[in-house]
Amino acid sequence: MSKESSEFSKMKKVIISCVAGSALEWYDFAVYGFFATIIGRLFFPSGDSFQQLIASFGAFASGLIARPIGAVIFGYIGDRFGRKKALVISIYTMAIPTALMGLLPTYDVIGVWAGVLLTIIRILQGLALGGGFTGTIVFLYEHSEEKKKSTYSAWAPFSLVTGFIIGAFVATCMDKLLTIEQLESFGWRIPFLISFFGTFIGSYVKRKLEDPKEFIEQQKAQTKEKSKESLLGNLFRNHWKGLVLVTFTDMLTACGYFLIAIFFTTYFETILNIGRHYALIIQSINMVLLALCILLGGWLADRLGKRLQMLVSSLALAVIAYPVFIFMGNGEVLNAFLGEFCIIFLFSMYYGPIPATICSMLPMNVRLAGVSIAHNFAMAAFGAYAPTLATYLVKWSGDIAIPAILFIISSLVTAVALGVWKEGREY
């Protein structure tokens, strides 16, 4: 077997394992949202349905709040004890609690403890997601050969989108095959119980994959004095510029992805009045195209250069965002589909290389902790409330194209960060 064939064979095993594990984590995290209304009725006191939904989303929010804590925990484990160990633990921490969610007794059985147990599980999921996704990014990046780092690292965001697509598909199937009574009786449990298969993925990663060679060599070379140094102290004291750079380079990732994945369906349905049926069709097709274009973006970046490609695509997105929203504003289904795809394509040309880019900004000894902390901070600060802000701007201004301003601002800030970044330098 040639060296190139051997390299591809090794990477194929790494990619399949990482994509399966990461997609399952995002499936687990996303599927909760599809059943939030039913969960609200079953796990929280009966009465006001609005209050039930608020309580259900409160449990959902607890998972988001736990993500930065998970970033610190898993970042520390990954940088101190091994990338594989952090990845395996994150898979188990997501899969087992989520499967247990499918077995939880409801409020009618154990009272308020049902909501308490549900919230604890959501916190565990948030911890896992805080380090699992960035663990996948770093694992793929460090296993890749230099000339293909963007190509292989792009499989991480591909797995994110794939997890959401699978979650939506399973939820839709449950909705079509079962009545509302059956869903409330047992049907809602099935998508969560499926998560048990994630333990097999974790077991496979544990048995079949190894830490990247460079990381193993670095671990062996560490002196006793260096090993006693506080990892987080070193990170914040000596690499704060890298943290800031990763955060603002990731701003378009956070804002853009939340708008594309969450806001557009509501935008098409309630603001452009396209109708729920067509809005879901447009969104489903474009999410599949997003996943495929991400891989294309990673592949092209290894040929054109990460910095150039990301600068051009982010600036182009800033220029075309408002005209595209005006183009979609006439309420035609085809215009809505084509307009969103234009945004998705340019976003993908930026998003595909982003994993390799942010990994390259920090040295190996603090890479996982740094990428995890900065990425999750960017998600919380710039992404979590983007759909809410976009909706409020439309209501406040009456301009149905004004959500474009969020794409414009995040694209320009990211372009400035990319302009400051010197490719090949660790901060």
BATIVEX-79866 format. One record per residue (C-alpha): residue number from 1; residue in three letters; x, y, z. Coordinates in steps of 0.1 Angstrom, whole numbers, always signed. Layout:
# residues N
PT   k   r    c1    c2    c3
PT NUM ALA     X     Y     Z
...
***
This chain:
# residues 427
PT   k   r    c1    c2    c3
PT   1 MET    +0    +0    +0
PT   2 SER   +14   +34   -10
PT   3 LYS   +19   +62   +16
PT   4 GLU    -9   +82    +1
PT   5 SER   -33   +52    +3
PT   6 SER   -23   +45   +38
PT   7 GLU   -29   +82   +48
PT   8 PHE   -63   +82   +32
PT   9 SER   -73   +49   +49
PT  10 LYS   -63   +63   +83
PT  11 MET   -82   +96   +77
PT  12 LYS  -113   +77   +64
PT  13 LYS  -115   +59   +98
PT  14 VAL  -110   +92  +117
PT  15 ILE  -135  +111   +96
PT  16 ILE  -162   +84   +99
PT  17 SER  -158   +81  +136
PT  18 CYS  -157  +118  +143
PT  19 VAL  -186  +127  +120
PT  20 ALA  -208   +99  +135
PT  21 GLY  -200  +110  +170
PT  22 SER  -204  +147  +164
PT  23 ALA  -236  +143  +143
PT  24 LEU  -251  +122  +171
PT  25 GLU  -243  +149  +197
PT  26 TRP  -260  +176  +176
PT  27 TYR  -289  +152  +169
PT  28 ASP  -293  +147  +206
PT  29 PHE  -291  +184  +214
PT  30 ALA  -314  +194  +186
PT  31 VAL  -342  +168  +189
PT  32 TYR  -352  +183  +222
PT  33 GLY  -363  +214  +204
PT  34 PHE  -386  +195  +181
PT  35 PHE  -405  +180  +211
PT  36 ALA  -403  +211  +234
PT  37 THR  -441  +216  +235
PT  38 ILE  -449  +180  +244
PT  39 ILE  -421  +179  +270
PT  40 GLY  -435  +211  +285
PT  41 ARG  -468  +194  +291
PT  42 LEU  -454  +161  +304
PT  43 PHE  -426  +174  +327
PT  44 PHE  -439  +206  +342
PT  45 PRO  -471  +214  +362
PT  46 SER  -503  +214  +342
PT  47 GLY  -521  +247  +337
PT  48 ASP  -510  +275  +315
PT  49 SER  -496  +260  +282
PT  50 PHE  -474  +291  +277
PT  51 GLN  -458  +287  +311
PT  52 GLN  -452  +251  +303
PT  53 LEU  -434  +260  +272
PT  54 ILE  -414  +286  +290
PT  55 ALA  -403  +260  +316
PT  56 SER  -394  +236  +288
PT  57 PHE  -373  +261  +270
PT  58 GLY  -358  +270  +304
PT  59 ALA  -345  +235  +307
PT  60 PHE  -333  +238  +271
PT  61 ALA  -314  +270  +279
PT  62 SER  -297  +253  +308
PT  63 GLY  -279  +232  +283
PT  64 LEU  -267  +263  +264
PT  65 ILE  -255  +279  +297
PT  66 ALA  -235  +247  +304
PT  67 ARG  -216  +249  +271
PT  68 PRO  -188  +273  +283
PT  69 ILE  -183  +252  +314
PT  70 GLY  -180  +221  +292
PT  71 ALA  -155  +240  +270
PT  72 VAL  -132  +246  +300
PT  73 ILE  -136  +210  +313
PT  74 PHE  -131  +192  +280
PT  75 GLY  -105  +216  +268
PT  76 TYR   -85  +209  +299
PT  77 ILE   -89  +171  +295
PT  78 GLY   -80  +173  +259
PT  79 ASP   -48  +194  +263
PT  80 ARG   -36  +176  +294
PT  81 PHE   -46  +140  +290
PT  82 GLY   -53  +135  +253
PT  83 ARG   -76  +145  +224
PT  84 LYS   -91  +110  +222
PT  85 LYS  -100  +109  +259
PT  86 ALA  -119  +142  +257
PT  87 LEU  -137  +130  +225
PT  88 VAL  -147   +97  +240
PT  89 ILE  -159  +111  +273
PT  90 SER  -179  +138  +254
PT  91 ILE  -197  +112  +233
PT  92 TYR  -206   +91  +264
PT  93 THR  -217  +123  +283
PT  94 MET  -241  +131  +255
PT  95 ALA  -253   +96  +245
PT  96 ILE  -260   +80  +278
PT  97 PRO  -280  +109  +295
PT  98 THR  -300  +115  +263
PT  99 ALA  -310   +78  +261
PT 100 LEU  -319   +81  +298
PT 101 MET  -342  +110  +289
PT 102 GLY  -363   +85  +269
PT 103 LEU  -368   +66  +302
PT 104 LEU  -376   +95  +325
PT 105 PRO  -408   +93  +345
PT 106 THR  -431  +124  +339
PT 107 TYR  -446  +149  +363
PT 108 ASP  -477  +127  +368
PT 109 VAL  -454  +100  +382
PT 110 ILE  -428  +118  +404
PT 111 GLY  -439  +154  +405
PT 112 VAL  -414  +182  +404
PT 113 TRP  -385  +158  +403
PT 114 ALA  -394  +151  +367
PT 115 GLY  -384  +186  +357
PT 116 VAL  -353  +185  +380
PT 117 LEU  -340  +153  +364
PT 118 LEU  -348  +167  +329
PT 119 THR  -328  +199  +336
PT 120 ILE  -298  +178  +350
PT 121 ILE  -298  +158  +317
PT 122 ARG  -299  +190  +297
PT 123 ILE  -269  +204  +317
PT 124 LEU  -249  +172  +310
PT 125 GLN  -257  +175  +273
PT 126 GLY  -245  +211  +273
PT 127 LEU  -213  +201  +290
PT 128 ALA  -207  +174  +263
PT 129 LEU  -215  +198  +235
PT 130 GLY  -192  +225  +249
PT 131 GLY  -162  +203  +243
PT 132 GLY  -174  +176  +219
PT 133 PHE  -177  +197  +187
PT 134 THR  -144  +216  +192
PT 135 GLY  -128  +183  +202
PT 136 THR  -139  +169  +168
PT 137 ILE  -125  +200  +151
PT 138 VAL   -91  +197  +168
PT 139 PHE   -89  +159  +163
PT 140 LEU   -95  +161  +126
PT 141 TYR   -71  +191  +122
PT 142 GLU   -42  +174  +140
PT 143 HIS   -47  +141  +122
PT 144 SER   -46  +158   +88
PT 145 GLU   -16  +163   +66
PT 146 GLU    -6  +199   +61
PT 147 LYS   -20  +203   +25
PT 148 LYS   -54  +189   +34
PT 149 LYS   -62  +204   +68
PT 150 SER   -91  +225   +55
PT 151 THR  -105  +196   +35
PT 152 TYR  -106  +171   +64
PT 153 SER  -115  +196   +91
PT 154 ALA  -146  +207   +72
PT 155 TRP  -162  +174   +81
PT 156 ALA  -167  +188  +116
PT 157 PRO  -192  +215  +106
PT 158 PHE  -206  +190   +80
PT 159 SER  -214  +167  +110
PT 160 LEU  -231  +196  +129
PT 161 VAL  -255  +203  +100
PT 162 THR  -261  +166   +94
PT 163 GLY  -270  +161  +131
PT 164 PHE  -297  +188  +128
PT 165 ILE  -310  +173   +95
PT 166 ILE  -313  +138  +110
PT 167 GLY  -330  +152  +141
PT 168 ALA  -355  +171  +119
PT 169 PHE  -361  +140   +98
PT 170 VAL  -367  +117  +128
PT 171 ALA  -391  +143  +144
PT 172 THR  -410  +147  +112
PT 173 CYS  -414  +109  +108
PT 174 MET  -427  +106  +144
PT 175 ASP  -451  +134  +137
PT 176 LYS  -464  +118  +105
PT 177 LEU  -466   +82  +118
PT 178 LEU  -481   +88  +153
PT 179 THR  -511  +107  +166
PT 180 ILE  -507  +134  +192
PT 181 GLU  -519  +110  +218
PT 182 GLN  -494   +84  +208
PT 183 LEU  -466  +110  +208
PT 184 GLU  -474  +121  +243
PT 185 SER  -478   +85  +255
PT 186 PHE  -446   +70  +242
PT 187 GLY  -436   +84  +208
PT 188 TRP  -416  +113  +221
PT 189 ARG  -393   +88  +239
PT 190 ILE  -382   +70  +207
PT 191 PRO  -358   +97  +193
PT 192 PHE  -340   +99  +226
PT 193 LEU  -337   +62  +231
PT 194 ILE  -320   +60  +197
PT 195 SER  -291   +79  +212
PT 196 PHE  -280   +48  +231
PT 197 PHE  -263   +37  +199
PT 198 GLY  -239   +66  +205
PT 199 THR  -222   +44  +232
PT 200 PHE  -211   +21  +204
PT 201 ILE  -195   +50  +185
PT 202 GLY  -177   +60  +217
PT 203 SER  -165   +25  +222
PT 204 TYR  -152   +23  +186
PT 205 VAL  -133   +56  +189
PT 206 LYS  -118   +44  +222
PT 207 ARG  -106   +11  +207
PT 208 LYS   -97   +20  +171
PT 209 LEU   -84   +56  +171
PT 210 GLU   -52   +71  +186
PT 211 ASP   -42  +106  +195
PT 212 PRO   -25  +126  +167
PT 213 LYS   +13  +117  +165
PT 214 GLU   +24  +154  +170
PT 215 PHE    +3  +156  +202
PT 216 ILE   +18  +124  +215
PT 217 GLU   +53  +136  +208
PT 218 GLN   +46  +169  +225
PT 219 GLN   +32  +152  +256
PT 220 LYS   +64  +130  +259
PT 221 ALA   +86  +161  +254
PT 222 GLN   +70  +181  +282
PT 223 THR   +92  +188  +311
PT 224 LYS   +80  +183  +347
PT 225 GLU   +82  +220  +352
PT 226 LYS   +61  +227  +322
PT 227 SER   +35  +200  +331
PT 228 LYS   +29  +218  +365
PT 229 GLU   +21  +251  +348
PT 230 SER   -16  +260  +350
PT 231 LEU   -30  +254  +315
PT 232 LEU   -57  +280  +318
PT 233 GLY   -33  +305  +334
PT 234 ASN    -9  +300  +305
PT 235 LEU   -38  +303  +280
PT 236 PHE   -52  +336  +293
PT 237 ARG   -18  +351  +302
PT 238 ASN    +2  +342  +271
PT 239 HIS   -23  +335  +244
PT 240 TRP   -51  +360  +249
PT 241 LYS   -45  +375  +215
PT 242 GLY   -53  +341  +200
PT 243 LEU   -85  +339  +220
PT 244 VAL   -96  +373  +208
PT 245 LEU   -87  +365  +172
PT 246 VAL  -106  +331  +173
PT 247 THR  -136  +348  +188
PT 248 PHE  -140  +375  +162
PT 249 THR  -130  +353  +133
PT 250 ASP  -158  +330  +145
PT 251 MET  -184  +359  +147
PT 252 LEU  -198  +351  +113
PT 253 THR  -200  +314  +121
PT 254 ALA  -221  +321  +152
PT 255 CYS  -244  +348  +138
PT 256 GLY  -247  +333  +103
PT 257 TYR  -253  +297  +113
PT 258 PHE  -281  +306  +138
PT 259 LEU  -298  +328  +113
PT 260 ILE  -296  +302   +85
PT 261 ALA  -306  +272  +107
PT 262 ILE  -332  +288  +129
PT 263 PHE  -344  +322  +117
PT 264 PHE  -350  +315   +80
PT 265 THR  -379  +291   +85
PT 266 THR  -398  +316  +106
PT 267 TYR  -389  +344   +83
PT 268 PHE  -403  +326   +53
PT 269 GLU  -434  +314   +71
PT 270 THR  -445  +344   +92
PT 271 ILE  -428  +375   +76
PT 272 LEU  -428  +367   +39
PT 273 ASN  -461  +347   +43
PT 274 ILE  -448  +318   +20
PT 275 GLY  -466  +293   +42
PT 276 ARG  -453  +266   +66
PT 277 HIS  -453  +238   +40
PT 278 TYR  -431  +257   +15
PT 279 ALA  -409  +272   +42
PT 280 LEU  -400  +237   +55
PT 281 ILE  -393  +224   +20
PT 282 ILE  -370  +254   +12
PT 283 GLN  -352  +250   +45
PT 284 SER  -348  +213   +42
PT 285 ILE  -333  +214    +7
PT 286 ASN  -310  +243   +16
PT 287 MET  -297  +227   +48
PT 288 VAL  -287  +197   +27
PT 289 LEU  -270  +220    +2
PT 290 LEU  -253  +238   +32
PT 291 ALA  -237  +205   +44
PT 292 LEU  -224  +197    +9
PT 293 CYS  -212  +233    +2
PT 294 ILE  -192  +232   +35
PT 295 LEU  -172  +203   +22
PT 296 LEU  -166  +222   -11
PT 297 GLY  -155  +252    +9
PT 298 GLY  -129  +232   +28
PT 299 TRP  -116  +215    -3
PT 300 LEU  -113  +248   -22
PT 301 ALA   -95  +265    +7
PT 302 ASP   -66  +240    +5
PT 303 ARG   -62  +251   -31
PT 304 LEU   -69  +288   -30
PT 305 GLY   -57  +296    +5
PT 306 LYS   -78  +299   +36
PT 307 ARG   -73  +336   +43
PT 308 LEU   -80  +348    +7
PT 309 GLN  -111  +326    +3
PT 310 MET  -126  +335   +37
PT 311 LEU  -119  +373   +32
PT 312 VAL  -135  +373    -3
PT 313 SER  -165  +353    +8
PT 314 SER  -172  +373   +40
PT 315 LEU  -169  +406   +21
PT 316 ALA  -190  +393    -7
PT 317 LEU  -217  +383   +18
PT 318 ALA  -216  +417   +34
PT 319 VAL  -222  +433    -1
PT 320 ILE  -250  +410   -13
PT 321 ALA  -269  +404   +19
PT 322 TYR  -293  +434   +17
PT 323 PRO  -300  +430   -20
PT 324 VAL  -307  +393   -15
PT 325 PHE  -332  +400   +13
PT 326 ILE  -350  +426   -10
PT 327 PHE  -350  +399   -38
PT 328 MET  -367  +374   -14
PT 329 GLY  -391  +400    -1
PT 330 ASN  -417  +396   -29
PT 331 GLY  -429  +364   -12
PT 332 GLU  -422  +341   -42
PT 333 VAL  -412  +306   -33
PT 334 LEU  -384  +304   -60
PT 335 ASN  -370  +338   -49
PT 336 ALA  -369  +327   -13
PT 337 PHE  -351  +294   -22
PT 338 LEU  -325  +311   -45
PT 339 GLY  -319  +340   -21
PT 340 GLU  -312  +317    +8
PT 341 PHE  -290  +296   -13
PT 342 CYS  -269  +326   -24
PT 343 ILE  -263  +334   +13
PT 344 ILE  -256  +297   +21
PT 345 PHE  -231  +293    -7
PT 346 LEU  -210  +324    +4
PT 347 PHE  -213  +314   +40
PT 348 SER  -201  +279   +32
PT 349 MET  -170  +292   +14
PT 350 TYR  -162  +309   +47
PT 351 TYR  -175  +282   +70
PT 352 GLY  -157  +252   +54
PT 353 PRO  -122  +265   +62
PT 354 ILE  -131  +280   +96
PT 355 PRO  -121  +248  +117
PT 356 ALA   -86  +247  +102
PT 357 THR   -83  +284  +105
PT 358 ILE   -91  +288  +142
PT 359 CYS   -70  +257  +151
PT 360 SER   -40  +272  +134
PT 361 MET   -42  +303  +155
PT 362 LEU   -33  +286  +188
PT 363 PRO    -3  +264  +197
PT 364 MET    -9  +227  +203
PT 365 ASN    -4  +228  +241
PT 366 VAL   -34  +251  +246
PT 367 ARG   -53  +245  +213
PT 368 LEU   -83  +225  +225
PT 369 ALA   -90  +246  +256
PT 370 GLY   -85  +278  +236
PT 371 VAL  -106  +269  +206
PT 372 SER  -134  +255  +229
PT 373 ILE  -136  +285  +251
PT 374 ALA  -134  +311  +223
PT 375 HIS  -158  +292  +200
PT 376 ASN  -184  +287  +227
PT 377 PHE  -181  +323  +238
PT 378 ALA  -187  +335  +202
PT 379 MET  -217  +312  +199
PT 380 ALA  -232  +326  +231
PT 381 ALA  -224  +363  +225
PT 382 PHE  -231  +366  +187
PT 383 GLY  -253  +336  +178
PT 384 ALA  -278  +326  +205
PT 385 TYR  -299  +357  +202
PT 386 ALA  -294  +365  +165
PT 387 PRO  -328  +350  +155
PT 388 THR  -346  +370  +182
PT 389 LEU  -328  +402  +173
PT 390 ALA  -336  +397  +136
PT 391 THR  -373  +392  +143
PT 392 TYR  -373  +423  +166
PT 393 LEU  -356  +445  +140
PT 394 VAL  -383  +436  +114
PT 395 LYS  -411  +445  +139
PT 396 TRP  -394  +477  +150
PT 397 SER  -385  +490  +115
PT 398 GLY  -412  +475   +93
PT 399 ASP  -384  +467   +68
PT 400 ILE  -385  +430   +59
PT 401 ALA  -349  +432   +45
PT 402 ILE  -334  +446   +77
PT 403 PRO  -322  +412   +91
PT 404 ALA  -295  +415   +64
PT 405 ILE  -278  +440   +87
PT 406 LEU  -268  +411  +111
PT 407 PHE  -250  +393   +82
PT 408 ILE  -234  +426   +71
PT 409 ILE  -220  +435  +106
PT 410 SER  -208  +400  +114
PT 411 SER  -192  +396   +80
PT 412 LEU  -173  +429   +83
PT 413 VAL  -161  +422  +118
PT 414 THR  -149  +387  +107
PT 415 ALA  -132  +403   +76
PT 416 VAL  -113  +427   +99
PT 417 ALA  -102  +398  +121
PT 418 LEU   -90  +379   +90
PT 419 GLY   -72  +410   +79
PT 420 VAL   -53  +412  +112
PT 421 TRP   -45  +374  +112
PT 422 LYS   -12  +364   +97
PT 423 GLU   -16  +329   +82
PT 424 GLY    +8  +304   +96
PT 425 ARG   +14  +323  +128
PT 426 GLU    +3  +310  +163
PT 427 TYR    -8  +336  +188
***
